[in-house]
């Protein structure tokens, strides 16, 4: 069987034995790539095309150069990615507003109070307070482009806001900014690559502050704040004695009611009546990471996080999944055929993630009880129908029991004694050389599933650089054991000592890609404590195995924040000399950020370490 | 010897063969990201034309059994390698008379765009087992076969 090489060999062995048609073998049939696509110089915007740039044809039919074509394509990608995250925050804010209106449960009161204080909301009643906070977020999202969003300044770090104003990239209404990015990048409109690049950074800001940061915080209000704890991860979390609902997507608040409902006595009894012990939600993709992060609040119903984006297909082929709930990406189209084969019922709760064989139930807070009941009914039916016909084969040796999870900007601070000072002292003394955020997705092309992420992380911790992770990268890192305390042994002597004394792993698990927003808060707090701007911190960012347009929007945020951003695969821009030069050479003097393109693990680690050391020196450390 | 064969009906004019050739002969590195698509000095050795019926016609060097380019070359720059069977070009010996270009009945050979002094000629990717253009053709419109 043809198969991509994976860092997670236990999973790879399982994939080979099962022999199912998954991304792991389809990737080999897609090995021949289109070079014009890779360089970003294929234009399909009008019917004179597709046009491609070659030495003999340096312009498209319309006259667009490589710079213009790349600029338009890049802006469209970032706009799509931003749109995805803005959809998530919109859903989340709407759900919070409704929770407030209906006097629902608010599990994260501390976060609600903090948000209200930051936004200037004065309100005693907690439900009204939640409504007002949600309204402010929605109002900003729906503003026209010519009106700047009001909360941006209230949640971003001051020196950054000044810089963004100076550059003219403060975002207007976020959804309108996406809209105009599409207009701008259409045929025969904007042809200025630098203007389009700056618009991408603008989109990055609203992606980061609203799509990421605020989504987390609004979810914390409804679903509970992360608490540091140990958890089980990998395929071993799946328990065939339960009716298993695999979740895939990014919008935790859509699952909120269901997770409480599944452990109600009536539902537990209904499961027992058909011969199961109860219901379990099996974590998959980022929404699984979100459940894991807040798992303290849902111990009974959440079985654990099984894996990241490309793990979802093998997970279905264990045969233990009875129903799949999708509400966003990374819900691979490849799961459809497997779900049919293993007789897994698919239900979609948001039509943006409608799979062709799923039943669509439009989620709304008003209909949440009805929807949860219908999901339970379908799961019970399907469990009864399929279990006698499907063989179950769960690789129980896959995963770990002691992954440290629940790390957030708040829980980490609490852990450190209600201050980031201890972390800063460790950095100042050189016990920890610096901080690297290794984030983003996994793809099957940058050396293979999780391979680059895992190898780079190993290399960084060896050099006493502590790694924080969020996104599918954290799914890979936890499944290979790097987020377990025992991984301290893999770190350099100094970092090892820190980890052993604190009982922490050298790689900290912030959970889903949304939590890149939490990493930004950590960076801001460290900078604030030191009285410096973010680009001065000995902190680097890498999304080695970026996969989707969303990752590019995240990346644009990182660059706007002034962070060095490494990618192993270029974001389809290298066909433009102007854009490549601005991103890789000029950006340090614009935002302070810098794009680093490198497909070699060691040289990437060398370059990131050098940046950390240079910044230490500049800070006099 | 092996030759690159063509099935024109499968050609979608994706130009992957052209990029493959340029990557393989790029002095700045052999990966796609090192390739400067605007660099006129890095020319591909193959090309795709459109015929009267608007069909895509990939044009590749056939390394003919009796190559006219070799027969007409007066300086000895164009030679048939007796061991490999490939027609090789030596830029140093080339007198830039371009008789080879005129004599090639398949229209493969071309004069370089930038200096107009040398021939751009397929070398079968010298050190590779299979030419890179063949490896990069997604439809198998060009393939490598023993003749």
Interface residues (C-beta under 8 A of the other chain):
Chain A: X32 X33 X34 X35 X36 X38 X39 X41 X52 X53 X54 X55 X56 X58 X66 X570 X574 X575 X577 X597
Chain B: X14 X15 X16 X18 X19 X20 X23 X32 X33 X35 X36 X37 X38 X39 X40 X42 X43 X113 X135 X136 X137 X138
